[in-house]
Amino acid sequence: MVYMPTHPRANNHKYVREHIKVWEEVNAQSLPEGYTIHHLNGIRADNRPDNLVAVPKIENKSFHLYRLLQERIRALEAEIARRPA
């Protein structure tokens, strides 16, 4: 969290999430309404500019669901590979 009392996305304590601040600085614009910041590598503490992308909120949910399904598929494939023939 970064103290930014005048930022439109500041919480009641006048703080903004760091990934929003970083994305806005790099892109020289405010985060569009209805968008969220997604961490490409899934590590929420990794706020490097090349790890951040703004996506519509509905697409962010779809992306996370896709990732969860892919992880489950990989786990099942690994389990099958470990079974004796």
PDB file of N, CA, C and O in Angstrom:
ATOM      1  N   MET A   1       0.844  -1.184   0.000  1.00  0.00           N
ATOM      2  CA  MET A   1       0.000   0.000   0.000  1.00  0.00           C
ATOM      3  C   MET A   1       0.888   1.246   0.000  1.00  0.00           C
ATOM      4  O   MET A   1       1.943   1.278   0.634  1.00  0.00           O
ATOM      5  N   VAL A   2       0.441   2.252  -0.716  1.00  0.00           N
ATOM      6  CA  VAL A   2       1.193   3.500  -0.839  1.00  0.00           C
ATOM      7  C   VAL A   2       0.277   4.642  -0.389  1.00  0.00           C
ATOM      8  O   VAL A   2      -0.878   4.721  -0.808  1.00  0.00           O
ATOM      9  N   TYR A   3       0.789   5.504   0.445  1.00  0.00           N
ATOM     10  CA  TYR A   3      -0.002   6.636   0.930  1.00  0.00           C
ATOM     11  C   TYR A   3      -0.179   7.645  -0.194  1.00  0.00           C
ATOM     12  O   TYR A   3       0.794   8.240  -0.658  1.00  0.00           O
ATOM     13  N   MET A   4      -1.426   7.840  -0.633  1.00  0.00           N
ATOM     14  CA  MET A   4      -1.773   8.786  -1.692  1.00  0.00           C
ATOM     15  C   MET A   4      -3.169   9.340  -1.387  1.00  0.00           C
ATOM     16  O   MET A   4      -4.156   8.886  -1.966  1.00  0.00           O
ATOM     17  N   PRO A   5      -3.252  10.306  -0.490  1.00  0.00           N
ATOM     18  CA  PRO A   5      -4.561  10.755  -0.003  1.00  0.00           C
ATOM     19  C   PRO A   5      -5.500  11.319  -1.068  1.00  0.00           C
ATOM     20  O   PRO A   5      -6.716  11.292  -0.878  1.00  0.00           O
ATOM     21  N   THR A   6      -4.974  11.823  -2.172  1.00  0.00           N
ATOM     22  CA  THR A   6      -5.845  12.431  -3.193  1.00  0.00           C
ATOM     23  C   THR A   6      -6.161  11.490  -4.351  1.00  0.00           C
ATOM     24  O   THR A   6      -6.895  11.862  -5.266  1.00  0.00           O
ATOM     25  N   HIS A   7      -5.627  10.302  -4.321  1.00  0.00           N
ATOM     26  CA  HIS A   7      -5.858   9.359  -5.423  1.00  0.00           C
ATOM     27  C   HIS A   7      -7.317   8.907  -5.402  1.00  0.00           C
ATOM     28  O   HIS A   7      -7.860   8.629  -4.333  1.00  0.00           O
ATOM     29  N   PRO A   8      -7.965   8.831  -6.586  1.00  0.00           N
ATOM     30  CA  PRO A   8      -9.386   8.439  -6.616  1.00  0.00           C
ATOM     31  C   PRO A   8      -9.646   7.014  -6.124  1.00  0.00           C
ATOM     32  O   PRO A   8     -10.768   6.704  -5.725  1.00  0.00           O
ATOM     33  N   ARG A   9      -8.651   6.155  -6.141  1.00  0.00           N
ATOM     34  CA  ARG A   9      -8.827   4.787  -5.661  1.00  0.00           C
ATOM     35  C   ARG A   9      -8.297   4.581  -4.243  1.00  0.00           C
ATOM     36  O   ARG A   9      -8.192   3.449  -3.771  1.00  0.00           O
ATOM     37  N   ALA A  10      -7.968   5.673  -3.574  1.00  0.00           N
ATOM     38  CA  ALA A  10      -7.471   5.565  -2.192  1.00  0.00           C
ATOM     39  C   ALA A  10      -8.580   5.023  -1.291  1.00  0.00           C
ATOM     40  O   ALA A  10      -9.754   5.359  -1.449  1.00  0.00           O
ATOM     41  N   ASN A  11      -8.175   4.174  -0.342  1.00  0.00           N
ATOM     42  CA  ASN A  11      -9.154   3.629   0.599  1.00  0.00           C
ATOM     43  C   ASN A  11      -9.465   4.669   1.683  1.00  0.00           C
ATOM     44  O   ASN A  11      -9.007   5.809   1.599  1.00  0.00           O
ATOM     45  N   ASN A  12     -10.226   4.287   2.677  1.00  0.00           N
ATOM     46  CA  ASN A  12     -10.612   5.220   3.743  1.00  0.00           C
ATOM     47  C   ASN A  12      -9.421   5.751   4.525  1.00  0.00           C
ATOM     48  O   ASN A  12      -9.496   6.817   5.137  1.00  0.00           O
ATOM     49  N   HIS A  13      -8.329   5.010   4.502  1.00  0.00           N
ATOM     50  CA  HIS A  13      -7.113   5.430   5.214  1.00  0.00           C
ATOM     51  C   HIS A  13      -6.150   6.185   4.298  1.00  0.00           C
ATOM     52  O   HIS A  13      -5.032   6.512   4.696  1.00  0.00           O
ATOM     53  N   LYS A  14      -6.596   6.461   3.063  1.00  0.00           N
ATOM     54  CA  LYS A  14      -5.862   7.247   2.071  1.00  0.00           C
ATOM     55  C   LYS A  14      -4.669   6.510   1.460  1.00  0.00           C
ATOM     56  O   LYS A  14      -3.662   7.123   1.106  1.00  0.00           O
ATOM     57  N   TYR A  15      -4.798   5.187   1.342  1.00  0.00           N
ATOM     58  CA  TYR A  15      -3.762   4.358   0.731  1.00  0.00           C
ATOM     59  C   TYR A  15      -4.280   3.718  -0.550  1.00  0.00           C
ATOM     60  O   TYR A  15      -5.464   3.405  -0.674  1.00  0.00           O
ATOM     61  N   VAL A  16      -3.363   3.529  -1.504  1.00  0.00           N
ATOM     62  CA  VAL A  16      -3.667   2.890  -2.786  1.00  0.00           C
ATOM     63  C   VAL A  16      -2.782   1.653  -2.890  1.00  0.00           C
ATOM     64  O   VAL A  16      -1.643   1.664  -2.421  1.00  0.00           O
ATOM     65  N   ARG A  17      -3.289   0.605  -3.491  1.00  0.00           N
ATOM     66  CA  ARG A  17      -2.475  -0.591  -3.686  1.00  0.00           C
ATOM     67  C   ARG A  17      -1.318  -0.281  -4.639  1.00  0.00           C
ATOM     68  O   ARG A  17      -1.487   0.382  -5.663  1.00  0.00           O
ATOM     69  N   GLU A  18      -0.161  -0.773  -4.273  1.00  0.00           N
ATOM     70  CA  GLU A  18       1.063  -0.446  -5.013  1.00  0.00           C
ATOM     71  C   GLU A  18       0.983  -0.841  -6.488  1.00  0.00           C
ATOM     72  O   GLU A  18       1.468  -0.101  -7.344  1.00  0.00           O
ATOM     73  N   HIS A  19       0.387  -1.977  -6.800  1.00  0.00           N
ATOM     74  CA  HIS A  19       0.346  -2.407  -8.198  1.00  0.00           C
ATOM     75  C   HIS A  19      -0.479  -1.448  -9.061  1.00  0.00           C
ATOM     76  O   HIS A  19      -0.192  -1.292 -10.248  1.00  0.00           O
ATOM     77  N   ILE A  20      -1.478  -0.817  -8.493  1.00  0.00           N
ATOM     78  CA  ILE A  20      -2.258   0.182  -9.239  1.00  0.00           C
ATOM     79  C   ILE A  20      -1.392   1.404  -9.508  1.00  0.00           C
ATOM     80  O   ILE A  20      -1.357   1.909 -10.630  1.00  0.00           O
ATOM     81  N   LYS A  21      -0.701   1.876  -8.495  1.00  0.00           N
ATOM     82  CA  LYS A  21       0.177   3.041  -8.654  1.00  0.00           C
ATOM     83  C   LYS A  21       1.252   2.776  -9.705  1.00  0.00           C
ATOM     84  O   LYS A  21       1.495   3.622 -10.565  1.00  0.00           O
ATOM     85  N   VAL A  22       1.895   1.613  -9.646  1.00  0.00           N
ATOM     86  CA  VAL A  22       2.960   1.276 -10.604  1.00  0.00           C
ATOM     87  C   VAL A  22       2.393   1.233 -12.020  1.00  0.00           C
ATOM     88  O   VAL A  22       2.966   1.825 -12.935  1.00  0.00           O
ATOM     89  N   TRP A  23       1.267   0.534 -12.208  1.00  0.00           N
ATOM     90  CA  TRP A  23       0.676   0.430 -13.546  1.00  0.00           C
ATOM     91  C   TRP A  23       0.323   1.818 -14.100  1.00  0.00           C
ATOM     92  O   TRP A  23       0.595   2.112 -15.264  1.00  0.00           O
ATOM     93  N   GLU A  24      -0.279   2.660 -13.266  1.00  0.00           N
ATOM     94  CA  GLU A  24      -0.678   3.998 -13.718  1.00  0.00           C
ATOM     95  C   GLU A  24       0.534   4.854 -14.077  1.00  0.00           C
ATOM     96  O   GLU A  24       0.490   5.609 -15.049  1.00  0.00           O
ATOM     97  N   GLU A  25       1.609   4.745 -13.308  1.00  0.00           N
ATOM     98  CA  GLU A  25       2.808   5.524 -13.620  1.00  0.00           C
ATOM     99  C   GLU A  25       3.421   5.082 -14.948  1.00  0.00           C
ATOM    100  O   GLU A  25       3.793   5.919 -15.771  1.00  0.00           O
ATOM    101  N   VAL A  26       3.524   3.786 -15.154  1.00  0.00           N
ATOM    102  CA  VAL A  26       4.131   3.260 -16.380  1.00  0.00           C
ATOM    103  C   VAL A  26       3.285   3.583 -17.602  1.00  0.00           C
ATOM    104  O   VAL A  26       3.822   3.882 -18.669  1.00  0.00           O
ATOM    105  N   ASN A  27       1.977   3.525 -17.454  1.00  0.00           N
ATOM    106  CA  ASN A  27       1.075   3.742 -18.589  1.00  0.00           C
ATOM    107  C   ASN A  27       0.591   5.186 -18.726  1.00  0.00           C
ATOM    108  O   ASN A  27      -0.160   5.510 -19.646  1.00  0.00           O
ATOM    109  N   ALA A  28       1.022   6.040 -17.815  1.00  0.00           N
ATOM    110  CA  ALA A  28       0.684   7.472 -17.860  1.00  0.00           C
ATOM    111  C   ALA A  28      -0.814   7.712 -18.016  1.00  0.00           C
ATOM    112  O   ALA A  28      -1.248   8.584 -18.768  1.00  0.00           O
ATOM    113  N   GLN A  29      -1.593   6.910 -17.281  1.00  0.00           N
ATOM    114  CA  GLN A  29      -3.045   7.098 -17.278  1.00  0.00           C
ATOM    115  C   GLN A  29      -3.632   6.429 -16.047  1.00  0.00           C
ATOM    116  O   GLN A  29      -2.996   5.583 -15.418  1.00  0.00           O
ATOM    117  N   SER A  30      -4.844   6.817 -15.718  1.00  0.00           N
ATOM    118  CA  SER A  30      -5.542   6.179 -14.607  1.00  0.00           C
ATOM    119  C   SER A  30      -6.049   4.820 -15.052  1.00  0.00           C
ATOM    120  O   SER A  30      -6.342   4.610 -16.229  1.00  0.00           O
ATOM    121  N   LEU A  31      -6.149   3.909 -14.115  1.00  0.00           N
ATOM    122  CA  LEU A  31      -6.718   2.603 -14.415  1.00  0.00           C
ATOM    123  C   LEU A  31      -8.173   2.807 -14.822  1.00  0.00           C
ATOM    124  O   LEU A  31      -8.946   3.400 -14.070  1.00  0.00           O
ATOM    125  N   PRO A  32      -8.557   2.320 -16.008  1.00  0.00           N
ATOM    126  CA  PRO A  32      -9.937   2.532 -16.460  1.00  0.00           C
ATOM    127  C   PRO A  32     -10.960   1.907 -15.514  1.00  0.00           C
ATOM    128  O   PRO A  32     -10.686   0.898 -14.865  1.00  0.00           O
ATOM    129  N   GLU A  33     -12.119   2.509 -15.448  1.00  0.00           N
ATOM    130  CA  GLU A  33     -13.218   2.000 -14.628  1.00  0.00           C
ATOM    131  C   GLU A  33     -13.593   0.603 -15.110  1.00  0.00           C
ATOM    132  O   GLU A  33     -13.673   0.356 -16.314  1.00  0.00           O
ATOM    133  N   GLY A  34     -13.820  -0.303 -14.177  1.00  0.00           N
ATOM    134  CA  GLY A  34     -14.192  -1.664 -14.526  1.00  0.00           C
ATOM    135  C   GLY A  34     -13.009  -2.571 -14.820  1.00  0.00           C
ATOM    136  O   GLY A  34     -13.196  -3.727 -15.198  1.00  0.00           O
ATOM    137  N   TYR A  35     -11.803  -2.065 -14.653  1.00  0.00           N
ATOM    138  CA  TYR A  35     -10.592  -2.850 -14.887  1.00  0.00           C
ATOM    139  C   TYR A  35      -9.913  -3.158 -13.561  1.00  0.00           C
ATOM    140  O   TYR A  35     -10.114  -2.470 -12.560  1.00  0.00           O
ATOM    141  N   THR A  36      -9.112  -4.201 -13.583  1.00  0.00           N
ATOM    142  CA  THR A  36      -8.314  -4.586 -12.440  1.00  0.00           C
ATOM    143  C   THR A  36      -6.908  -4.904 -12.933  1.00  0.00           C
ATOM    144  O   THR A  36      -6.699  -5.131 -14.124  1.00  0.00           O
ATOM    145  N   ILE A  37      -5.960  -4.919 -12.030  1.00  0.00           N
ATOM    146  CA  ILE A  37      -4.589  -5.255 -12.391  1.00  0.00           C
ATOM    147  C   ILE A  37      -4.367  -6.733 -12.122  1.00  0.00           C
ATOM    148  O   ILE A  37      -4.674  -7.235 -11.041  1.00  0.00           O
ATOM    149  N   HIS A  38      -3.829  -7.425 -13.119  1.00  0.00           N
ATOM    150  CA  HIS A  38      -3.515  -8.846 -12.982  1.00  0.00           C
ATOM    151  C   HIS A  38      -1.998  -9.009 -12.946  1.00  0.00           C
ATOM    152  O   HIS A  38      -1.281  -8.403 -13.743  1.00  0.00           O
ATOM    153  N   HIS A  39      -1.516  -9.831 -12.015  1.00  0.00           N
ATOM    154  CA  HIS A  39      -0.089 -10.164 -11.927  1.00  0.00           C
ATOM    155  C   HIS A  39       0.137 -11.393 -12.807  1.00  0.00           C
ATOM    156  O   HIS A  39      -0.357 -12.477 -12.498  1.00  0.00           O
ATOM    157  N   LEU A  40       0.873 -11.230 -13.890  1.00  0.00           N
ATOM    158  CA  LEU A  40       1.027 -12.296 -14.869  1.00  0.00           C
ATOM    159  C   LEU A  40       1.627 -13.570 -14.293  1.00  0.00           C
ATOM    160  O   LEU A  40       1.221 -14.666 -14.679  1.00  0.00           O
ATOM    161  N   ASN A  41       2.576 -13.452 -13.385  1.00  0.00           N
ATOM    162  CA  ASN A  41       3.202 -14.649 -12.829  1.00  0.00           C
ATOM    163  C   ASN A  41       2.458 -15.187 -11.609  1.00  0.00           C
ATOM    164  O   ASN A  41       2.884 -16.174 -11.008  1.00  0.00           O
ATOM    165  N   GLY A  42       1.355 -14.548 -11.242  1.00  0.00           N
ATOM    166  CA  GLY A  42       0.549 -15.017 -10.126  1.00  0.00           C
ATOM    167  C   GLY A  42       1.069 -14.613  -8.752  1.00  0.00           C
ATOM    168  O   GLY A  42       0.445 -14.930  -7.739  1.00  0.00           O
ATOM    169  N   ILE A  43       2.198 -13.921  -8.702  1.00  0.00           N
ATOM    170  CA  ILE A  43       2.775 -13.497  -7.429  1.00  0.00           C
ATOM    171  C   ILE A  43       2.316 -12.069  -7.156  1.00  0.00           C
ATOM    172  O   ILE A  43       2.785 -11.127  -7.793  1.00  0.00           O
ATOM    173  N   ARG A  44       1.412 -11.918  -6.222  1.00  0.00           N
ATOM    174  CA  ARG A  44       0.780 -10.619  -5.976  1.00  0.00           C
ATOM    175  C   ARG A  44       1.737  -9.580  -5.408  1.00  0.00           C
ATOM    176  O   ARG A  44       1.466  -8.382  -5.489  1.00  0.00           O
ATOM    177  N   ALA A  45       2.836 -10.015  -4.842  1.00  0.00           N
ATOM    178  CA  ALA A  45       3.809  -9.067  -4.300  1.00  0.00           C
ATOM    179  C   ALA A  45       4.806  -8.600  -5.360  1.00  0.00           C
ATOM    180  O   ALA A  45       5.608  -7.704  -5.098  1.00  0.00           O
ATOM    181  N   ASP A  46       4.766  -9.192  -6.547  1.00  0.00           N
ATOM    182  CA  ASP A  46       5.688  -8.844  -7.631  1.00  0.00           C
ATOM    183  C   ASP A  46       5.072  -7.733  -8.468  1.00  0.00           C
ATOM    184  O   ASP A  46       4.326  -7.994  -9.411  1.00  0.00           O
ATOM    185  N   ASN A  47       5.388  -6.498  -8.116  1.00  0.00           N
ATOM    186  CA  ASN A  47       4.785  -5.339  -8.780  1.00  0.00           C
ATOM    187  C   ASN A  47       5.700  -4.708  -9.824  1.00  0.00           C
ATOM    188  O   ASN A  47       5.627  -3.505 -10.078  1.00  0.00           O
ATOM    189  N   ARG A  48       6.558  -5.521 -10.424  1.00  0.00           N
ATOM    190  CA  ARG A  48       7.376  -5.008 -11.530  1.00  0.00           C
ATOM    191  C   ARG A  48       6.443  -4.665 -12.691  1.00  0.00           C
ATOM    192  O   ARG A  48       5.480  -5.390 -12.943  1.00  0.00           O
ATOM    193  N   PRO A  49       6.716  -3.571 -13.397  1.00  0.00           N
ATOM    194  CA  PRO A  49       5.828  -3.166 -14.491  1.00  0.00           C
ATOM    195  C   PRO A  49       5.574  -4.253 -15.534  1.00  0.00           C
ATOM    196  O   PRO A  49       4.459  -4.361 -16.045  1.00  0.00           O
ATOM    197  N   ASP A  50       6.586  -5.059 -15.859  1.00  0.00           N
ATOM    198  CA  ASP A  50       6.383  -6.088 -16.879  1.00  0.00           C
ATOM    199  C   ASP A  50       5.567  -7.275 -16.374  1.00  0.00           C
ATOM    200  O   ASP A  50       5.245  -8.175 -17.150  1.00  0.00           O
ATOM    201  N   ASN A  51       5.232  -7.289 -15.094  1.00  0.00           N
ATOM    202  CA  ASN A  51       4.403  -8.345 -14.529  1.00  0.00           C
ATOM    203  C   ASN A  51       2.947  -7.901 -14.352  1.00  0.00           C
ATOM    204  O   ASN A  51       2.110  -8.690 -13.913  1.00  0.00           O
ATOM    205  N   LEU A  52       2.646  -6.662 -14.685  1.00  0.00           N
ATOM    206  CA  LEU A  52       1.306  -6.113 -14.452  1.00  0.00           C
ATOM    207  C   LEU A  52       0.580  -5.848 -15.764  1.00  0.00           C
ATOM    208  O   LEU A  52       1.153  -5.314 -16.714  1.00  0.00           O
ATOM    209  N   VAL A  53      -0.677  -6.229 -15.796  1.00  0.00           N
ATOM    210  CA  VAL A  53      -1.507  -5.946 -16.964  1.00  0.00           C
ATOM    211  C   VAL A  53      -2.908  -5.593 -16.473  1.00  0.00           C
ATOM    212  O   VAL A  53      -3.424  -6.201 -15.535  1.00  0.00           O
ATOM    213  N   ALA A  54      -3.508  -4.609 -17.115  1.00  0.00           N
ATOM    214  CA  ALA A  54      -4.880  -4.210 -16.779  1.00  0.00           C
ATOM    215  C   ALA A  54      -5.836  -5.026 -17.639  1.00  0.00           C
ATOM    216  O   ALA A  54      -5.686  -5.098 -18.859  1.00  0.00           O
ATOM    217  N   VAL A  55      -6.822  -5.641 -16.988  1.00  0.00           N
ATOM    218  CA  VAL A  55      -7.815  -6.438 -17.704  1.00  0.00           C
ATOM    219  C   VAL A  55      -9.205  -6.109 -17.172  1.00  0.00           C
ATOM    220  O   VAL A  55      -9.364  -5.754 -16.004  1.00  0.00           O
ATOM    221  N   PRO A  56     -10.207  -6.230 -18.035  1.00  0.00           N
ATOM    222  CA  PRO A  56     -11.572  -6.062 -17.525  1.00  0.00           C
ATOM    223  C   PRO A  56     -11.831  -7.097 -16.434  1.00  0.00           C
ATOM    224  O   PRO A  56     -11.344  -8.224 -16.526  1.00  0.00           O
ATOM    225  N   LYS A  57     -12.575  -6.736 -15.425  1.00  0.00           N
ATOM    226  CA  LYS A  57     -12.788  -7.621 -14.278  1.00  0.00           C
ATOM    227  C   LYS A  57     -13.330  -8.988 -14.685  1.00  0.00           C
ATOM    228  O   LYS A  57     -12.926  -9.991 -14.097  1.00  0.00           O
ATOM    229  N   ILE A  58     -14.221  -9.067 -15.659  1.00  0.00           N
ATOM    230  CA  ILE A  58     -14.781 -10.351 -16.080  1.00  0.00           C
ATOM    231  C   ILE A  58     -13.701 -11.232 -16.689  1.00  0.00           C
ATOM    232  O   ILE A  58     -13.701 -12.441 -16.460  1.00  0.00           O
ATOM    233  N   GLU A  59     -12.771 -10.652 -17.466  1.00  0.00           N
ATOM    234  CA  GLU A  59     -11.695 -11.434 -18.068  1.00  0.00           C
ATOM    235  C   GLU A  59     -10.721 -11.916 -17.009  1.00  0.00           C
ATOM    236  O   GLU A  59     -10.166 -13.007 -17.139  1.00  0.00           O
ATOM    237  N   ASN A  60     -10.502 -11.137 -15.973  1.00  0.00           N
ATOM    238  CA  ASN A  60      -9.606 -11.548 -14.897  1.00  0.00           C
ATOM    239  C   ASN A  60     -10.143 -12.810 -14.226  1.00  0.00           C
ATOM    240  O   ASN A  60      -9.375 -13.720 -13.913  1.00  0.00           O
ATOM    241  N   LYS A  61     -11.451 -12.869 -14.004  1.00  0.00           N
ATOM    242  CA  LYS A  61     -12.051 -14.066 -13.405  1.00  0.00           C
ATOM    243  C   LYS A  61     -11.874 -15.262 -14.333  1.00  0.00           C
ATOM    244  O   LYS A  61     -11.564 -16.363 -13.878  1.00  0.00           O
ATOM    245  N   SER A  62     -12.069 -15.050 -15.632  1.00  0.00           N
ATOM    246  CA  SER A  62     -11.904 -16.133 -16.594  1.00  0.00           C
ATOM    247  C   SER A  62     -10.464 -16.622 -16.613  1.00  0.00           C
ATOM    248  O   SER A  62     -10.218 -17.825 -16.690  1.00  0.00           O
ATOM    249  N   PHE A  63      -9.520 -15.706 -16.546  1.00  0.00           N
ATOM    250  CA  PHE A  63      -8.110 -16.070 -16.559  1.00  0.00           C
ATOM    251  C   PHE A  63      -7.773 -16.931 -15.353  1.00  0.00           C
ATOM    252  O   PHE A  63      -7.080 -17.938 -15.494  1.00  0.00           O
ATOM    253  N   HIS A  64      -8.247 -16.559 -14.173  1.00  0.00           N
ATOM    254  CA  HIS A  64      -7.970 -17.329 -12.962  1.00  0.00           C
ATOM    255  C   HIS A  64      -8.609 -18.718 -13.037  1.00  0.00           C
ATOM    256  O   HIS A  64      -7.992 -19.702 -12.629  1.00  0.00           O
ATOM    257  N   LEU A  65      -9.813 -18.806 -13.545  1.00  0.00           N
ATOM    258  CA  LEU A  65     -10.469 -20.100 -13.690  1.00  0.00           C
ATOM    259  C   LEU A  65      -9.678 -20.976 -14.653  1.00  0.00           C
ATOM    260  O   LEU A  65      -9.472 -22.160 -14.386  1.00  0.00           O
ATOM    261  N   TYR A  66      -9.237 -20.412 -15.762  1.00  0.00           N
ATOM    262  CA  TYR A  66      -8.436 -21.150 -16.739  1.00  0.00           C
ATOM    263  C   TYR A  66      -7.166 -21.680 -16.086  1.00  0.00           C
ATOM    264  O   TYR A  66      -6.794 -22.835 -16.289  1.00  0.00           O
ATOM    265  N   ARG A  67      -6.498 -20.833 -15.298  1.00  0.00           N
ATOM    266  CA  ARG A  67      -5.267 -21.239 -14.628  1.00  0.00           C
ATOM    267  C   ARG A  67      -5.515 -22.374 -13.638  1.00  0.00           C
ATOM    268  O   ARG A  67      -4.738 -23.327 -13.578  1.00  0.00           O
ATOM    269  N   LEU A  68      -6.585 -22.277 -12.869  1.00  0.00           N
ATOM    270  CA  LEU A  68      -6.914 -23.337 -11.916  1.00  0.00           C
ATOM    271  C   LEU A  68      -7.180 -24.660 -12.633  1.00  0.00           C
ATOM    272  O   LEU A  68      -6.743 -25.718 -12.182  1.00  0.00           O
ATOM    273  N   LEU A  69      -7.899 -24.590 -13.748  1.00  0.00           N
ATOM    274  CA  LEU A  69      -8.176 -25.802 -14.504  1.00  0.00           C
ATOM    275  C   LEU A  69      -6.897 -26.404 -15.075  1.00  0.00           C
ATOM    276  O   LEU A  69      -6.720 -27.621 -15.038  1.00  0.00           O
ATOM    277  N   GLN A  70      -6.009 -25.573 -15.600  1.00  0.00           N
ATOM    278  CA  GLN A  70      -4.734 -26.060 -16.135  1.00  0.00           C
ATOM    279  C   GLN A  70      -3.899 -26.723 -15.044  1.00  0.00           C
ATOM    280  O   GLN A  70      -3.294 -27.769 -15.278  1.00  0.00           O
ATOM    281  N   GLU A  71      -3.861 -26.127 -13.863  1.00  0.00           N
ATOM    282  CA  GLU A  71      -3.108 -26.719 -12.746  1.00  0.00           C
ATOM    283  C   GLU A  71      -3.693 -28.074 -12.363  1.00  0.00           C
ATOM    284  O   GLU A  71      -2.944 -29.012 -12.089  1.00  0.00           O
ATOM    285  N   ARG A  72      -5.014 -28.189 -12.341  1.00  0.00           N
ATOM    286  CA  ARG A  72      -5.664 -29.455 -11.990  1.00  0.00           C
ATOM    287  C   ARG A  72      -5.372 -30.514 -13.048  1.00  0.00           C
ATOM    288  O   ARG A  72      -5.118 -31.670 -12.709  1.00  0.00           O
ATOM    289  N   ILE A  73      -5.406 -30.137 -14.315  1.00  0.00           N
ATOM    290  CA  ILE A  73      -5.092 -31.073 -15.393  1.00  0.00           C
ATOM    291  C   ILE A  73      -3.663 -31.584 -15.254  1.00  0.00           C
ATOM    292  O   ILE A  73      -3.422 -32.783 -15.396  1.00  0.00           O
ATOM    293  N   ARG A  74      -2.712 -30.694 -14.978  1.00  0.00           N
ATOM    294  CA  ARG A  74      -1.313 -31.101 -14.809  1.00  0.00           C
ATOM    295  C   ARG A  74      -1.169 -32.056 -13.620  1.00  0.00           C
ATOM    296  O   ARG A  74      -0.430 -33.037 -13.699  1.00  0.00           O
ATOM    297  N   ALA A  75      -1.870 -31.771 -12.525  1.00  0.00           N
ATOM    298  CA  ALA A  75      -1.795 -32.640 -11.343  1.00  0.00           C
ATOM    299  C   ALA A  75      -2.353 -34.023 -11.663  1.00  0.00           C
ATOM    300  O   ALA A  75      -1.765 -35.025 -11.255  1.00  0.00           O
ATOM    301  N   LEU A  76      -3.464 -34.102 -12.376  1.00  0.00           N
ATOM    302  CA  LEU A  76      -4.042 -35.391 -12.744  1.00  0.00           C
ATOM    303  C   LEU A  76      -3.142 -36.155 -13.705  1.00  0.00           C
ATOM    304  O   LEU A  76      -2.990 -37.370 -13.579  1.00  0.00           O
ATOM    305  N   GLU A  77      -2.548 -35.455 -14.659  1.00  0.00           N
ATOM    306  CA  GLU A  77      -1.625 -36.102 -15.594  1.00  0.00           C
ATOM    307  C   GLU A  77      -0.415 -36.677 -14.853  1.00  0.00           C
ATOM    308  O   GLU A  77       0.041 -37.778 -15.165  1.00  0.00           O
ATOM    309  N   ALA A  78       0.102 -35.932 -13.876  1.00  0.00           N
ATOM    310  CA  ALA A  78       1.241 -36.411 -13.091  1.00  0.00           C
ATOM    311  C   ALA A  78       0.851 -37.639 -12.271  1.00  0.00           C
ATOM    312  O   ALA A  78       1.631 -38.582 -12.134  1.00  0.00           O
ATOM    313  N   GLU A  79      -0.358 -37.616 -11.732  1.00  0.00           N
ATOM    314  CA  GLU A  79      -0.837 -38.766 -10.953  1.00  0.00           C
ATOM    315  C   GLU A  79      -0.953 -40.009 -11.834  1.00  0.00           C
ATOM    316  O   GLU A  79      -0.551 -41.098 -11.425  1.00  0.00           O
ATOM    317  N   ILE A  80      -1.482 -39.857 -12.999  1.00  0.00           N
ATOM    318  CA  ILE A  80      -1.640 -40.983 -13.941  1.00  0.00           C
ATOM    319  C   ILE A  80      -0.255 -41.508 -14.334  1.00  0.00           C
ATOM    320  O   ILE A  80      -0.051 -42.719 -14.411  1.00  0.00           O
ATOM    321  N   ALA A  81       0.688 -40.610 -14.580  1.00  0.00           N
ATOM    322  CA  ALA A  81       2.032 -41.028 -14.984  1.00  0.00           C
ATOM    323  C   ALA A  81       2.740 -41.829 -13.891  1.00  0.00           C
ATOM    324  O   ALA A  81       3.589 -42.668 -14.193  1.00  0.00           O
ATOM    325  N   ARG A  82       2.403 -41.581 -12.635  1.00  0.00           N
ATOM    326  CA  ARG A  82       3.035 -42.284 -11.516  1.00  0.00           C
ATOM    327  C   ARG A  82       2.442 -43.682 -11.282  1.00  0.00           C
ATOM    328  O   ARG A  82       3.062 -44.515 -10.620  1.00  0.00           O
ATOM    329  N   ARG A  83       1.273 -43.933 -11.811  1.00  0.00           N
ATOM    330  CA  ARG A  83       0.610 -45.225 -11.592  1.00  0.00           C
ATOM    331  C   ARG A  83       1.349 -46.320 -12.357  1.00  0.00           C
ATOM    332  O   ARG A  83       1.854 -46.107 -13.460  1.00  0.00           O
ATOM    333  N   PRO A  84       1.394 -47.505 -11.733  1.00  0.00           N
ATOM    334  CA  PRO A  84       2.025 -48.629 -12.446  1.00  0.00           C
ATOM    335  C   PRO A  84       1.169 -49.044 -13.640  1.00  0.00           C
ATOM    336  O   PRO A  84      -0.055 -48.922 -13.617  1.00  0.00           O
ATOM    337  N   ALA A  85       1.817 -49.523 -14.652  1.00  0.00           N
ATOM    338  CA  ALA A  85       1.109 -49.904 -15.892  1.00  0.00           C
ATOM    339  C   ALA A  85       0.318 -51.161 -15.746  1.00  0.00           C
ATOM    340  O   ALA A  85      -0.325 -51.600 -16.700  1.00  0.00           O
TER     341      ALA A  85
END
